[in-house]
Each structure stands twice: as C-alpha cells, then as structure tokens.
Amino acid sequence: MSSVYRNILVAVDGSPDADAALAHAAALARDQHARLTLLTAVPPIPATALLATGAAPPRGEVVKHYSDMLRRATESLPPDVSVTTLLVEGPAAKALIERAKSGAYDLIVMGSHGHGRLHQSLLGCVSQKVLHASPIPVLLTRAPVEQPAPAPKPAMESSLDISPMTS
C-alpha cells in the first residue's frame, strides 16, 4: 500500500494543542513513512504591546525564544522520524498557507487553539484562517482534557448482624 502522506507540515507554537498536534503528526509520519516539517513563526510585535509597556523585548530575544521552542519540539520526536525545521518571520497563518500552496506538502497538522484568548483577539485564530484558505487537507488536534480524579467512594457499612449462633 502506498503512503497517502509523504510530506507533513506541522505548526509548532508551544501551546498544549500544538504539542498534541506534534505527537499526532509524529505517529502519522511513522505510519506513513512521511517526512515532517516543523514550522514556527516569529510574530510581528503588536502595536498594542508597544503601547501597553512602552517598549518591546529585544528582537533577538524573541527570535531565540521561538528558536528554542522549535528545537525542543524537534528533540521530542522519535529518532526514526525524518524532520526539517522552518523558523519564519511574520504571521503564522500566512506562512502556513504559502507553504501549503507551494505544492511541497500533502497535509497540515496543527492545534485547534494556540496561545489563548488574548493572542487570538490580537492576531485572529490561526487555525481558522489556515483551515479556510489551505489548498491541502488540514488536521486540527486538541490537547487531551484532564479529567478530575473521581471522588473516593464512601466505605460501605455492613448491616449484617454477625453474632454467634446458639442452639
């Protein structure tokens, strides 16, 4: 049987959903004998961040943060999974869509939610943009939801009267 996916593009942003996407993509790559390309986008600094703090972190520190995130993601993969990394500047959705349109990839795997509500309100939902504009299939994943531990069951009281029988 031939592989359906040969080249899988994976969005990495350090969120729990993106971590779940990476794990799923790694399993898929092993199954399909596919190559992974991990993409991390260094976002532009929003004007609102400049207004709120009066200064932005040095660009070198921001790039190092995203580069380290990409390195950790790569190190988390099994050694038998072939991987390439891309660190790009600019909006993540645009970077993913451009690569999808290049014809080099068969599938995009990404988390359904990224950095959280504040990030989405500032930059828009990356997964939603990619899902609507991608010319190739997009697989969205979610991090597993931890279920609260069940409450301990109360000890059952015995209503049996165990008394010696007399005859």
PASEBA-1860 file (N, C-alpha, C; in nm, 3 decimals):
! residues 167
1> MSSVYRNI> 0.085/-0.118/0.000/0.000/0.000/0.000/0.089/0.124/0.000 ~ 0.059/0.218/-0.085/0.140/0.339/-0.092/0.095/0.438/0.016 ~ 0.185/0.526/0.053/0.156/0.626/0.156/0.067/0.735/0.100 ~ -0.027/0.777/0.180/-0.115/0.887/0.142/-0.041/1.019/0.163 ~ 0.035/1.026/0.272/0.107/1.148/0.306/0.257/1.122/0.300 ~ 0.328/1.206/0.227/0.473/1.194/0.217/0.543/1.310/0.290 ~ 0.481/1.427/0.285/0.538/1.546/0.348/0.430/1.616/0.429 ~ 0.452/1.621/0.560/0.353/1.678/0.651/0.410/1.804/0.714
9> LVAVDGSP> 0.335/1.912/0.705/0.373/2.041/0.763/0.305/2.052/0.899 ~ 0.383/2.079/1.003/0.330/2.084/1.140/0.356/2.222/1.200 ~ 0.250/2.286/1.247/0.262/2.416/1.313/0.299/2.395/1.459 ~ 0.406/2.462/1.502/0.454/2.450/1.639/0.451/2.587/1.703 ~ 0.378/2.601/1.816/0.376/2.730/1.886/0.389/2.717/2.037 ~ 0.414/2.596/2.085/0.434/2.576/2.229/0.308/2.560/2.309 ~ 0.192/2.568/2.246/0.066/2.552/2.319/0.038/2.403/2.339 ~ -0.047/2.369/2.436/-0.082/2.227/2.456/-0.144/2.163/2.332
17> DADAALAH> -0.228/2.237/2.259/-0.288/2.181/2.138/-0.182/2.157/2.031 ~ -0.085/2.246/2.019/0.023/2.227/1.921/0.110/2.108/1.960 ~ 0.131/2.088/2.089/0.207/1.971/2.135/0.133/1.842/2.099 ~ 0.001/1.843/2.115/-0.079/1.726/2.076/-0.073/1.705/1.925 ~ -0.073/1.813/1.849/-0.062/1.804/1.703/0.072/1.743/1.663 ~ 0.177/1.783/1.730/0.310/1.729/1.701/0.316/1.579/1.729 ~ 0.260/1.537/1.841/0.258/1.395/1.875/0.178/1.316/1.771 ~ 0.065/1.370/1.730/-0.019/1.303/1.630/0.054/1.296/1.495
25> AAALARDQ> 0.118/1.406/1.458/0.192/1.410/1.331/0.308/1.311/1.332 ~ 0.374/1.298/1.446/0.485/1.202/1.456/0.436/1.059/1.437 ~ 0.322/1.026/1.498/0.266/0.892/1.481/0.223/0.869/1.337 ~ 0.165/0.970/1.276/0.123/0.961/1.137/0.245/0.946/1.045 ~ 0.350/1.021/1.073/0.472/1.012/0.992/0.534/0.873/1.000 ~ 0.534/0.815/1.118/0.588/0.679/1.132/0.503/0.579/1.052 ~ 0.372/0.594/1.064/0.280/0.503/0.994/0.290/0.517/0.843 ~ 0.302/0.638/0.794/0.301/0.667/0.650/0.441/0.676/0.589
33> HARLTLLT> 0.544/0.663/0.672/0.683/0.680/0.626/0.698/0.818/0.561 ~ 0.644/0.917/0.631/0.643/1.054/0.580/0.749/1.138/0.649 ~ 0.780/1.249/0.589/0.874/1.346/0.644/0.795/1.459/0.707 ~ 0.840/1.505/0.825/0.777/1.618/0.892/0.857/1.746/0.868 ~ 0.787/1.854/0.850/0.848/1.986/0.851/0.779/2.063/0.963 ~ 0.856/2.101/1.064/0.802/2.178/1.175/0.820/2.326/1.144 ~ 0.712/2.401/1.152/0.717/2.544/1.122/0.679/2.624/1.246 ~ 0.764/2.718/1.280/0.736/2.814/1.387/0.749/2.953/1.327
41> AVPPIPAT> 0.651/3.036/1.353/0.652/3.173/1.301/0.677/3.271/1.416 ~ 0.776/3.357/1.397/0.802/3.464/1.492/0.707/3.577/1.456 ~ 0.608/3.604/1.541/0.507/3.703/1.504/0.560/3.845/1.511 ~ 0.498/3.933/1.434/0.533/4.074/1.449/0.486/4.120/1.586 ~ 0.553/4.218/1.642/0.513/4.269/1.773/0.391/4.359/1.754 ~ 0.277/4.325/1.818/0.157/4.406/1.801/0.176/4.547/1.859 ~ 0.117/4.644/1.793/0.126/4.783/1.839/0.071/4.797/1.980 ~ -0.029/4.717/2.015/-0.087/4.726/2.150/0.015/4.689/2.256
49> ALLATGAA> 0.108/4.597/2.225/0.212/4.561/2.321/0.307/4.678/2.343 ~ 0.336/4.750/2.237/0.424/4.866/2.249/0.358/4.975/2.332 ~ 0.227/4.995/2.312/0.155/5.098/2.386/0.142/5.062/2.533 ~ 0.119/4.935/2.562/0.096/4.893/2.700/0.224/4.899/2.783 ~ 0.336/4.862/2.726/0.459/4.854/2.803/0.555/4.969/2.776 ~ 0.539/5.035/2.665/0.630/5.142/2.630/0.754/5.094/2.559 ~ 0.779/4.964/2.561/0.896/4.908/2.494/0.868/4.763/2.458 ~ 0.935/4.718/2.358/0.922/4.578/2.316/1.049/4.505/2.358
57> PPRGEVVK> 1.038/4.374/2.381/1.160/4.299/2.412/1.253/4.304/2.292 ~ 1.383/4.294/2.315/1.476/4.293/2.202/1.440/4.182/2.104 ~ 1.443/4.213/1.975/1.401/4.117/1.873/1.484/3.989/1.881 ~ 1.611/4.001/1.913/1.697/3.883/1.925/1.647/3.786/2.031 ~ 1.597/3.840/2.143/1.543/3.754/2.249/1.415/3.684/2.203 ~ 1.333/3.755/2.130/1.209/3.696/2.079/1.241/3.583/1.982 ~ 1.333/3.607/1.889/1.371/3.504/1.792/1.433/3.384/1.863 ~ 1.516/3.409/1.964/1.577/3.298/2.040/1.470/3.214/2.109
65> HYSDMLRR> 1.369/3.281/2.166/1.260/3.208/2.232/1.192/3.111/2.133 ~ 1.158/3.159/2.015/1.091/3.075/1.917/1.184/2.968/1.861 ~ 1.311/3.001/1.847/1.409/2.904/1.800/1.426/2.791/1.902 ~ 1.429/2.827/2.030/1.439/2.725/2.136/1.315/2.636/2.138 ~ 1.198/2.697/2.117/1.073/2.620/2.113/1.078/2.517/2.000 ~ 1.127/2.559/1.885/1.138/2.470/1.769/1.238/2.358/1.796 ~ 1.349/2.391/1.861/1.450/2.290/1.896/1.391/2.186/1.991 ~ 1.319/2.231/2.095/1.258/2.137/2.190/1.156/2.046/2.120
73> ATESLPPD> 1.079/2.102/2.030/0.982/2.021/1.955/1.053/1.914/1.873 ~ 1.161/1.952/1.809/1.238/1.857/1.728/1.297/1.746/1.816 ~ 1.350/1.784/1.932/1.409/1.686/2.023/1.305/1.590/2.080 ~ 1.179/1.629/2.081/1.074/1.543/2.137/1.032/1.432/2.040 ~ 1.075/1.440/1.916/1.035/1.341/1.817/1.115/1.211/1.829 ~ 1.054/1.100/1.792/1.129/0.974/1.791/1.244/0.983/1.689 ~ 1.353/0.913/1.715/1.470/0.925/1.626/1.446/0.872/1.484 ~ 1.346/0.789/1.464/1.323/0.734/1.330/1.230/0.820/1.244
81> VSVTTLLV> 1.189/0.938/1.295/1.105/1.029/1.217/1.194/1.134/1.152 ~ 1.184/1.144/1.021/1.262/1.241/0.945/1.199/1.379/0.962 ~ 1.283/1.478/0.995/1.229/1.610/1.026/1.317/1.722/0.969 ~ 1.250/1.827/0.926/1.312/1.952/0.884/1.244/2.062/0.964 ~ 1.314/2.171/0.991/1.253/2.280/1.065/1.257/2.409/0.984 ~ 1.156/2.492/1.008/1.148/2.625/0.946/1.113/2.726/1.053 ~ 1.197/2.827/1.066/1.168/2.940/1.155/1.148/3.059/1.063 ~ 1.026/3.111/1.060/0.993/3.219/0.967/0.947/3.341/1.045
89> EGPAAKAL> 0.957/3.456/0.984/0.910/3.581/1.045/0.775/3.617/0.984 ~ 0.684/3.666/1.067/0.555/3.711/1.018/0.441/3.628/1.072 ~ 0.321/3.655/1.026/0.203/3.584/1.074/0.208/3.435/1.040 ~ 0.175/3.352/1.138/0.181/3.208/1.121/0.085/3.159/1.012 ~ -0.036/3.209/1.010/-0.135/3.164/0.911/-0.084/3.188/0.770 ~ -0.029/3.305/0.746/0.022/3.337/0.613/0.136/3.243/0.574 ~ 0.227/3.217/0.668/0.340/3.128/0.640/0.293/2.986/0.608 ~ 0.197/2.936/0.683/0.145/2.801/0.660/0.074/2.791/0.526
97> IERAKSGA> -0.008/2.890/0.494/-0.084/2.889/0.369/0.009/2.899/0.249 ~ 0.111/2.984/0.258/0.207/2.996/0.147/0.277/2.862/0.121 ~ 0.315/2.794/0.226/0.382/2.665/0.207/0.285/2.559/0.156 ~ 0.162/2.565/0.200/0.061/2.470/0.150/0.040/2.489/0.001 ~ 0.042/2.614/-0.043/0.022/2.644/-0.186/0.144/2.609/-0.270 ~ 0.259/2.590/-0.208/0.382/2.559/-0.283/0.377/2.422/-0.349 ~ 0.290/2.335/-0.300/0.281/2.201/-0.357/0.377/2.101/-0.296 ~ 0.455/2.144/-0.197/0.554/2.056/-0.137/0.498/1.968/-0.026
105> YDLIVMGS> 0.375/1.995/0.019/0.319/1.924/0.134/0.185/1.860/0.098 ~ 0.155/1.752/0.170/0.029/1.678/0.149/-0.073/1.705/0.258 ~ -0.027/1.757/0.372/-0.114/1.772/0.489/-0.053/1.876/0.583 ~ -0.141/1.953/0.647/-0.100/2.041/0.757/-0.161/1.984/0.884 ~ -0.080/1.972/0.989/-0.129/1.928/1.119/-0.100/2.041/1.217 ~ -0.204/2.082/1.289/-0.187/2.193/1.383/-0.289/2.183/1.495 ~ -0.260/2.252/1.605/-0.353/2.256/1.716/-0.474/2.341/1.682 ~ -0.586/2.306/1.742/-0.708/2.382/1.711/-0.708/2.519/1.778
113> HGHGRLHQ> -0.631/2.535/1.884/-0.618/2.664/1.951/-0.472/2.685/1.985 ~ -0.430/2.809/1.976/-0.290/2.839/2.003/-0.269/2.897/2.141 ~ -0.218/3.018/2.145/-0.170/3.078/2.269/-0.279/3.122/2.366 ~ -0.404/3.121/2.330/-0.508/3.161/2.423/-0.594/3.273/2.368 ~ -0.691/3.314/2.448/-0.791/3.411/2.402/-0.731/3.547/2.369 ~ -0.640/3.596/2.452/-0.581/3.727/2.425/-0.506/3.725/2.293 ~ -0.426/3.622/2.273/-0.348/3.611/2.149/-0.442/3.604/2.029 ~ -0.550/3.528/2.041/-0.644/3.515/1.928/-0.713/3.648/1.900
121> SLLGCVSQ> -0.745/3.724/2.004/-0.814/3.852/1.981/-0.720/3.952/1.915 ~ -0.591/3.943/1.943/-0.495/4.034/1.880/-0.463/3.995/1.737 ~ -0.442/3.866/1.714/-0.393/3.822/1.584/-0.494/3.741/1.503 ~ -0.606/3.705/1.562/-0.702/3.621/1.492/-0.667/3.475/1.513 ~ -0.759/3.390/1.487/-0.739/3.247/1.508/-0.664/3.187/1.389 ~ -0.540/3.148/1.413/-0.454/3.096/1.306/-0.515/2.970/1.244 ~ -0.561/2.879/1.328/-0.615/2.753/1.274/-0.737/2.780/1.186 ~ -0.819/2.873/1.224/-0.938/2.905/1.144/-0.898/2.962/1.008
129> KVLHASPI> -0.801/3.051/1.007/-0.754/3.109/0.881/-0.695/3.003/0.789 ~ -0.613/2.916/0.846/-0.549/2.811/0.765/-0.654/2.714/0.713 ~ -0.746/2.674/0.798/-0.850/2.581/0.758/-0.929/2.632/0.639 ~ -0.958/2.761/0.636/-1.040/2.817/0.528/-0.961/2.848/0.401 ~ -0.829/2.867/0.412/-0.752/2.909/0.294/-0.659/2.802/0.239 ~ -0.640/2.692/0.309/-0.544/2.592/0.265/-0.595/2.510/0.146 ~ -0.509/2.490/0.046/-0.549/2.406/-0.068/-0.528/2.256/-0.040 ~ -0.469/2.223/0.075/-0.446/2.083/0.112/-0.521/2.053/0.241
137> PVLLTRAP> -0.540/1.925/0.274/-0.611/1.892/0.397/-0.541/1.948/0.521 ~ -0.623/1.984/0.619/-0.574/2.036/0.746/-0.632/1.948/0.857 ~ -0.544/1.897/0.941/-0.585/1.815/1.054/-0.566/1.898/1.181 ~ -0.678/1.928/1.250/-0.673/2.004/1.374/-0.681/1.908/1.491 ~ -0.598/1.932/1.592/-0.599/1.846/1.710/-0.620/1.930/1.835 ~ -0.658/1.863/1.941/-0.673/1.927/2.072/-0.594/1.847/2.174 ~ -0.545/1.918/2.273/-0.477/1.851/2.383/-0.580/1.771/2.461 ~ -0.540/1.658/2.515/-0.635/1.581/2.596/-0.679/1.663/2.717
145> VEQPAPAP> -0.805/1.653/2.749/-0.860/1.722/2.865/-0.842/1.631/2.984 ~ -0.776/1.684/3.086/-0.755/1.601/3.205/-0.886/1.594/3.283 ~ -0.926/1.472/3.309/-1.048/1.450/3.386/-1.014/1.456/3.535 ~ -1.100/1.521/3.614/-1.071/1.523/3.758/-1.078/1.382/3.814 ~ -0.997/1.356/3.912/-0.997/1.223/3.975/-1.133/1.200/4.039 ~ -1.184/1.078/4.024/-1.314/1.051/4.085/-1.303/1.059/4.237 ~ -1.411/1.108/4.297/-1.415/1.117/4.443/-1.414/0.976/4.501 ~ -1.345/0.959/4.611/-1.343/0.825/4.671/-1.483/0.785/4.715
153> KPAMESSL> -1.513/0.660/4.694/-1.645/0.608/4.732/-1.647/0.590/4.883 ~ -1.759/0.627/4.945/-1.767/0.608/5.090/-1.764/0.459/5.123 ~ -1.704/0.429/5.235/-1.697/0.288/5.278/-1.839/0.240/5.304 ~ -1.865/0.121/5.258/-1.999/0.064/5.277/-2.011/0.012/5.419 ~ -2.119/0.048/5.478/-2.144/-0.001/5.613/-2.217/-0.133/5.603 ~ -2.176/-0.223/5.685/-2.239/-0.355/5.683/-2.360/-0.353/5.774 ~ -2.469/-0.402/5.723/-2.589/-0.410/5.806/-2.615/-0.554/5.851 ~ -2.517/-0.638/5.826/-2.534/-0.777/5.868/-2.498/-0.789/6.016
161> DISPMTS> -2.579/-0.861/6.085/-2.550/-0.886/6.224/-2.481/-1.020/6.230 ~ -2.357/-1.015/6.264/-2.283/-1.139/6.273/-2.263/-1.170/6.419 ~ -2.350/-1.251/6.468/-2.339/-1.291/6.607/-2.338/-1.442/6.613 ~ -2.274/-1.494/6.711/-2.265/-1.641/6.718/-2.404/-1.701/6.731 ~ -2.419/-1.810/6.665/-2.547/-1.881/6.670/-2.545/-1.974/6.790 ~ -2.652/-1.974/6.858/-2.664/-2.066/6.972/-2.771/-2.167/6.941 ~ -2.750/-2.283/6.989/-2.851/-2.384/6.966/-2.899/-2.444/7.094
END
